[in-house]
Amino acid sequence: MALWRALTHNRAFTDPYDDDPRLRGRSYAVPFARVWEAAHQIAQATRGWTVVSSDPRAGEIVAEARTRLWNFTDDVWVRLSLDEDGQTRVDMASSSRKGSADLGANARRIARFLRTLDARLSGSTRVNR
């Protein structure tokens, strides 16, 4: 399934029910402000990313990511919100501007960001949903 997705899709996004566990987003038992600060710092520090806009009130970070090989520009969205249990929820989308297949680059980008966020908040309680 992952190979088929990589060869036929040029975007990836989190979904709580995705077959790929890397793309299920995150819920943290951590105050929103702390998760926001960590996510914003990671987005600013990620190699090849340029934060285009960020709005802590809306919980949105919009960035452009440059691919290493062909230097294409991809679009990245990070969305933070509170879920039904008051946990801080992090969801993402990443989309290629060119081509009909991304060879899995967008899913990997999301997975790397979320792994880095997990590590940054490692002393905190994370709930997968």
C-alpha positions, -999 to 999 in steps of 0.1 A, spaced: 0 0 0 28 25 9 45 19 -25 13 24 -44 6 56 -24 42 68 -31 38 62 -69 3 77 -72 0 105 -48 17 139 -44 4 148 -10 0 133 25 -20 143 55 -27 130 90 -59 111 97 -67 93 129 -77 62 110 -49 61 84 -34 26 77 1 42 81 7 48 118 31 76 109 2 96 95 -23 94 124 -14 128 140 -8 132 177 -26 141 208 -6 153 238 -16 158 274 4 190 274 -7 226 274 -14 240 240 12 268 244 40 244 251 31 222 221 28 253 199 62 266 210 79 233 203 61 229 169 70 264 159 106 261 168 109 228 149 93 243 118 117 272 119 147 250 125 139 222 100 164 222 71 149 233 38 118 248 55 107 284 54 79 294 77 56 315 56 31 323 83 22 313 118 -8 322 139 -8 309 175 -45 319 180 -56 299 150 -30 272 158 -16 272 122 19 271 108 23 273 71 57 266 56 74 259 22 97 230 21 124 226 -6 132 191 -18 169 182 -17 172 165 -51 153 188 -75 148 218 -53 110 217 -58 89 237 -34 63 218 -14 36 232 9 34 222 46 6 229 71 7 222 108 -25 226 127 -28 225 165 -62 223 182 -78 209 213 -95 176 209 -127 165 226 -108 155 257 -89 188 260 -57 173 247 -35 193 224 -40 178 189 -14 181 161 -23 174 125 -4 180 93 -6 181 56 22 182 30 17 186 -7 39 187 -37 33 216 -61 47 197 -91 42 162 -104 17 135 -97 38 113 -74 61 123 -45 78 89 -40 67 91 -3 85 124 4 54 141 19 46 112 43 83 111 53 83 148 60 52 145 82 67 115 100 100 133 107 83 164 120 61 143 144 90 122 156 110 154 163 80 168 182 76 136 201 112 138 212 110 175 221 79 167 243 94 133 255 88 140 292 51 146 284 22 122 280 14 114 244 -19 98 234 -21 83 199 -55 89 183 
